[in-house]
Amino acid sequence: MKVTFNTGRLYTPEGQIITALLMRGHIIFHDTSRGISGTIALPKLYTILTPAELERHVMSQYDIGAYTAC
């Protein structure tokens, strides 16, 4: 699953645009507004079923720095 969303945070006049790609066992994301990319690991039994769940999970981990920079 791949999503592109706008957090509404004012890092640019357009907001903060993030693209996230859910892969097996991890998520790859790119914050185009800030030029930050990273990988977020998922626990083995973690399930993301909807685009909204993917967005929430990416932001919860990104905000606390729980990702590996690419």
NORRAMO-V725775 format. One record per backbone hydrogen bond with DSSP energy under -0.5 kcal/mol. NH is the residue of the N-H (numbers start at 1). CO is the residue of the C=O. Records with the same first field share a line. If there is no record, write none. Layout:
NH: CO, CO
//
This chain:
3: 20
5: 18
7: 5, 16
11: 9
12: 9
15: 12
17: 15
18: 5, 16
19: 30
20: 3
21: 28
22: 1
23: 21, 26
25: 23
26: 23
27: 40
28: 21
29: 38
30: 19
31: 36
32: 17, 30
33: 17
35: 31
36: 31
38: 29
39: 68
40: 27
41: 39
42: 25
46: 43
49: 47
54: 50
55: 51
56: 52
57: 53
58: 54
59: 55
60: 56
61: 57
62: 58
63: 59
64: 60
65: 62
66: 61
67: 65
68: 39
69: 67
70: 37
//
